[in-house]
Amino acid sequence: MDFGVSKRVTLIIVSITVAVIAFMMSAVAIALPTIGKEFAMEAVLLGWVVTAMTFPQAALLLPAGRLADIYGRKRIFLYGMGILIVASFLCAIANSAVSLIACRLFQGIGRRMAFGT
């Protein structure tokens, strides 16, 4: 593969990833009233749905970057995307507020691994 083509493909993949993850954050904020009704959640738990993805992002920035330095940026990016995809699927089939919040935590871990690189 040509080096210039490889750079373009990488840029496209990373751009799509950024757009999808930004969409995910916005979609959850918009869906909060429906999520609250579905799981009979109070305002405090609804706040955790939003912030559960933020905590791992803040805590894992440096460790994810260091792992990317050690094992390779592409590998950590792909593992992060894999974790994010699985966690997103688990969020979709969550049957309780606690499981939804736990899956959102895993989404934050995957997001930080993808963006920490």
C-alpha positions as CSV (number, residue, x, y, z in Angstrom):
1,M,0.0,0.0,0.0
2,D,1.2,3.5,-0.9
3,F,2.3,5.5,2.2
4,G,0.1,8.5,1.1
5,V,-3.0,6.2,0.7
6,S,-2.3,4.7,4.1
7,K,-2.2,8.2,5.7
8,R,-5.5,9.0,4.1
9,V,-7.2,5.8,5.2
10,T,-6.0,6.4,8.8
11,L,-7.3,9.9,8.7
12,I,-10.7,8.7,7.5
13,I,-11.0,6.0,10.1
14,V,-10.0,8.3,13.0
15,S,-12.4,11.0,11.7
16,I,-15.3,8.6,11.6
17,T,-14.4,7.3,15.1
18,V,-14.4,10.9,16.5
19,A,-17.8,11.6,14.8
20,V,-19.4,8.4,16.1
21,I,-18.2,8.9,19.7
22,A,-19.3,12.6,19.7
23,F,-22.7,11.4,18.4
24,M,-22.8,8.8,21.2
25,M,-22.3,11.4,23.9
26,S,-25.0,13.7,22.4
27,A,-27.5,10.8,21.9
28,V,-27.3,9.8,25.5
29,A,-27.9,13.3,26.7
30,I,-30.9,13.6,24.5
31,A,-32.3,10.2,25.5
32,L,-32.0,10.8,29.3
33,P,-35.8,11.4,29.8
34,T,-36.6,8.1,28.0
35,I,-33.8,6.2,29.9
36,G,-35.1,7.6,33.2
37,K,-38.7,6.4,32.4
38,E,-37.5,3.0,31.1
39,F,-35.4,2.1,34.2
40,A,-37.4,4.2,36.7
41,M,-34.3,6.2,37.6
42,E,-34.0,9.3,39.7
43,A,-32.0,12.3,38.8
44,V,-28.9,11.2,40.7
45,L,-28.7,7.9,38.8
46,L,-29.4,9.7,35.5
47,G,-26.4,11.9,36.3
48,W,-24.3,8.8,36.7
49,V,-25.4,7.6,33.2
50,V,-23.8,10.7,31.7
51,T,-20.7,11.0,33.9
52,A,-19.9,7.2,34.1
53,M,-18.2,7.5,30.7
54,T,-16.2,10.6,31.8
55,F,-14.4,9.1,34.9
56,P,-12.4,6.4,33.0
57,Q,-11.5,9.0,30.4
58,A,-9.9,11.2,33.0
59,A,-8.2,8.4,34.9
60,L,-6.9,6.5,32.0
61,L,-5.4,9.1,29.7
62,L,-1.8,8.7,30.8
63,P,-1.9,4.9,31.2
64,A,-3.5,4.4,27.8
65,G,-0.9,6.6,26.2
66,R,1.9,4.7,27.9
67,L,0.3,1.4,26.7
68,A,0.2,2.7,23.2
69,D,3.9,3.7,23.5
70,I,4.8,0.2,24.6
71,Y,2.5,-2.0,22.5
72,G,1.8,0.2,19.5
73,R,-0.8,2.8,18.8
74,K,-2.7,0.8,16.2
75,R,-3.1,-2.2,18.6
76,I,-4.3,-0.1,21.5
77,F,-6.6,1.9,19.2
78,L,-8.1,-1.3,17.9
79,Y,-8.5,-2.8,21.4
80,G,-10.2,0.4,22.5
81,M,-12.6,0.4,19.6
82,G,-13.4,-3.3,20.3
83,I,-14.1,-2.5,23.9
84,L,-16.2,0.5,22.9
85,I,-18.3,-1.6,20.4
86,V,-18.9,-4.4,22.9
87,A,-19.8,-2.0,25.7
88,S,-22.2,-0.1,23.3
89,F,-23.9,-3.4,22.5
90,L,-24.2,-4.2,26.2
91,C,-25.6,-0.8,26.9
92,A,-28.3,-1.5,24.3
93,I,-29.4,-4.7,25.9
94,A,-28.9,-3.5,29.5
95,N,-31.8,-4.6,31.7
96,S,-31.2,-2.4,34.8
97,A,-29.8,1.0,35.7
98,V,-26.8,-0.5,37.4
99,S,-25.8,-2.6,34.3
100,L,-26.3,0.4,32.1
101,I,-24.0,2.5,34.2
102,A,-21.4,-0.3,34.4
103,C,-21.5,-0.6,30.6
104,R,-21.0,3.2,30.3
105,L,-17.9,2.8,32.4
106,F,-16.6,0.3,29.9
107,Q,-17.4,2.6,27.1
108,G,-15.3,5.3,28.8
109,I,-12.4,2.8,29.0
110,G,-12.7,1.9,25.3
111,R,-13.0,5.6,24.3
112,R,-9.9,6.5,26.3
113,M,-7.9,3.7,24.8
114,A,-8.9,4.8,21.3
115,F,-8.3,8.5,21.9
116,G,-5.3,8.0,24.2
117,T,-3.3,7.0,21.2
